[in-house]
Amino acid sequence: MFARISLFALVTALGAIMGANVLAQTSCQATYTVVFGDNCVAIAAKFNVSDAALLAANPAVDSNCDNLFVGQQLCIPTAPASCQAQYTVKSGDVCISIANMFNITAAH
Protein backbone atom coordinates (compact mmCIF):
# COMPACT_ATOMS: atom_id res chain seq x y z
CA MET A 1 0.00 0.00 0.00
CA PHE A 2 2.84 2.40 0.85
CA ALA A 3 4.32 1.79 -2.62
CA ARG A 4 1.02 2.74 -4.28
CA ILE A 5 0.75 5.94 -2.26
CA SER A 6 4.38 6.83 -3.01
CA LEU A 7 3.89 6.14 -6.71
CA PHE A 8 0.73 8.24 -6.73
CA ALA A 9 2.54 11.09 -4.96
CA LEU A 10 5.42 10.88 -7.43
CA VAL A 11 3.14 10.91 -10.47
CA THR A 12 1.12 13.79 -9.03
CA ALA A 13 4.26 15.81 -8.26
CA LEU A 14 5.72 15.18 -11.73
CA GLY A 15 2.44 16.22 -13.31
CA ALA A 16 2.44 19.45 -11.35
CA ILE A 17 6.03 20.20 -12.29
CA MET A 18 5.47 19.43 -15.97
CA GLY A 19 2.27 21.45 -15.97
CA ALA A 20 4.06 24.44 -14.46
CA ASN A 21 6.82 24.11 -17.05
CA VAL A 22 4.31 24.05 -19.91
CA LEU A 23 2.50 27.03 -18.40
CA ALA A 24 5.74 28.98 -18.16
CA GLN A 25 6.55 28.17 -21.79
CA THR A 26 3.11 29.07 -23.10
CA SER A 27 3.00 32.41 -21.25
CA CYS A 28 6.25 33.47 -22.91
CA GLN A 29 5.55 35.86 -25.78
CA ALA A 30 9.03 35.87 -27.34
CA THR A 31 11.83 33.31 -27.26
CA TYR A 32 15.48 33.24 -28.21
CA THR A 33 17.71 30.25 -28.94
CA VAL A 34 21.15 30.49 -27.32
CA VAL A 35 24.09 30.30 -29.74
CA PHE A 36 27.80 29.76 -29.10
CA GLY A 37 29.36 32.74 -27.32
CA ASP A 38 26.10 34.09 -25.87
CA ASN A 39 25.87 35.39 -22.34
CA CYS A 40 23.04 36.99 -20.40
CA VAL A 41 24.37 40.54 -20.74
CA ALA A 42 24.62 40.27 -24.53
CA ILE A 43 21.22 38.61 -24.89
CA ALA A 44 19.57 41.21 -22.66
CA ALA A 45 21.20 44.03 -24.64
CA LYS A 46 20.12 42.46 -27.94
CA PHE A 47 16.48 42.64 -26.84
CA ASN A 48 16.76 45.91 -24.88
CA VAL A 49 15.80 44.34 -21.54
CA SER A 50 17.65 44.35 -18.24
CA ASP A 51 19.75 41.41 -17.11
CA ALA A 52 17.46 41.13 -14.08
CA ALA A 53 14.34 40.94 -16.26
CA LEU A 54 15.94 38.26 -18.45
CA LEU A 55 16.88 36.18 -15.40
CA ALA A 56 13.43 36.65 -13.84
CA ALA A 57 11.80 35.36 -17.02
CA ASN A 58 14.11 32.33 -17.03
CA PRO A 59 14.27 30.85 -13.52
CA ALA A 60 16.28 27.84 -14.76
CA VAL A 61 19.21 30.16 -15.54
CA ASP A 62 21.39 30.73 -12.48
CA SER A 63 22.12 34.24 -11.21
CA ASN A 64 25.64 34.20 -12.71
CA CYS A 65 24.31 32.98 -16.06
CA ASP A 66 26.82 30.12 -15.92
CA ASN A 67 24.47 27.40 -17.08
CA LEU A 68 23.49 28.62 -20.56
CA PHE A 69 23.94 26.07 -23.31
CA VAL A 70 23.77 26.21 -27.11
CA GLY A 71 20.24 25.46 -28.28
CA GLN A 72 18.62 26.48 -25.00
CA GLN A 73 15.35 28.37 -25.44
CA LEU A 74 15.09 31.52 -23.34
CA CYS A 75 11.98 33.53 -22.68
CA ILE A 76 12.49 37.16 -23.64
CA PRO A 77 10.40 39.47 -21.46
CA THR A 78 8.26 41.82 -23.49
CA ALA A 79 7.94 45.48 -22.72
CA PRO A 80 4.79 46.60 -20.98
CA ALA A 81 2.29 48.64 -22.94
CA SER A 82 3.62 52.09 -23.72
CA CYS A 83 2.90 54.85 -21.27
CA GLN A 84 0.07 57.17 -22.07
CA ALA A 85 1.43 59.97 -19.91
CA GLN A 86 4.74 61.01 -18.46
CA TYR A 87 5.58 63.21 -15.51
CA THR A 88 8.93 64.54 -14.38
CA VAL A 89 9.23 64.47 -10.61
CA LYS A 90 10.10 67.80 -9.02
CA SER A 91 11.62 68.57 -5.66
CA GLY A 92 8.92 68.35 -3.00
CA ASP A 93 6.67 65.96 -4.95
CA VAL A 94 5.13 63.09 -3.04
CA CYS A 95 3.57 59.95 -4.45
CA ILE A 96 0.01 60.78 -3.45
CA SER A 97 0.04 64.22 -5.11
CA ILE A 98 1.40 62.76 -8.35
CA ALA A 99 -1.18 59.96 -8.24
CA ASN A 100 -3.97 62.50 -7.71
CA MET A 101 -2.85 64.46 -10.79
CA PHE A 102 -3.40 61.36 -12.91
CA ASN A 103 -6.49 60.03 -11.10
CA ILE A 104 -4.76 56.85 -10.02
CA THR A 105 -3.90 55.40 -6.64
CA ALA A 106 -0.42 55.73 -5.20
CA ALA A 107 -0.19 51.92 -5.37
CA HIS A 108 -0.06 52.06 -9.17
Secondary structure, DSSP 8 states (H G I E B T S, - for coil): -HHHHHHHHHHHHHHHHHHHHHHHHHT-SEEEE--TT--HHHHHHHTT--HHHHHHH-TTS-TT-TT--TT-EEEE-------S------TT--HHHHHHHTT--TT-
